[in-house]
Amino acid sequence: MKQKVEAIFEKGVFRPVIPDEITMPEGQPVRLLVETMASEQDVLALATRVYDGLSEREITEIEQLALNRQDFFGTGIS
């Protein structure tokens, strides 16, 4: 059986964020695959680098394309 459970690692122990989500008996052996979640700071740092290396002209073109989505996929259909 597989369950996806969000947890916090504290004092050497994984603590479920919502304990009632776990539907198994106490003492049940499990195998954990730990995947860290991006923090708000990680997401903001990535967002600040989105235009790195681009000229002002390229940035303006990208933003204009994003704002003018009538023909976003180039299909000619509005």
N, C-alpha and C positions, 0 to 999 in steps of 0.2 A: 504494500500500500504506500502511495506517495501523498504527502501533504506539503503545501508551501506555507511556511510560517515565518513571519517577520519577528526578529528577535534583537535584543541588545546584549552585547557582551560586557558583563560587569563582574569584577572581582573573580575572574577566571571561569565564569559560568554564563551560558547563554540563557537569557530570560525572555520568554515570549512577550511580545508587545500586548497581545490579547490572549491570555492563557486559555480562555474558553474555546478558542479555535482548535485546540489540539484534542483529537478524538481517539485516544489510545489509553490503555491501562497504565497505571503507575508502574515503573520498573521495566517498561518495554524497551529492549535494546533498539537503537536506531543508528543510521549512518547519516552524518551531516555533510553536506556540500555547502561550504560557506562562500557567499558572494557579497562583497561589501557594496553598500548603496552609496551613490554619490551624495555628498553633502551640498547644502545650498552654496557654500563657498566654492566648491568644485564647479558647479554649474555656472555660477557668475564668472569665474575665472575663464572658463571656456567661452562664454558669450563675449567677453571683452576681447578675445582674440579672433573673432569671426572675420574681421576685415584686415587682419595683419598681412602686410605685403602688398596690399592693393592701393592703387592710386586713388585720389579724390574722384577722378572721372569714372573709374571702374565702380567705386562705391555708389556714386550717384546713379549710374546705369542699372546696377543691381536693385537699388531701392525703387527706382522708377518701374522696373519690370515687376517687382513684387506688388507694388501699389496698383498697377494696371493689369488686372487679372482677367479682363474680358477675353483675351486670346492667349491665355497662359500656356496652353499646350500646343499652340501653333496650328490649330485645326481650321482656323478661319470662321469658326462658329462662335457667335457672341452670346 
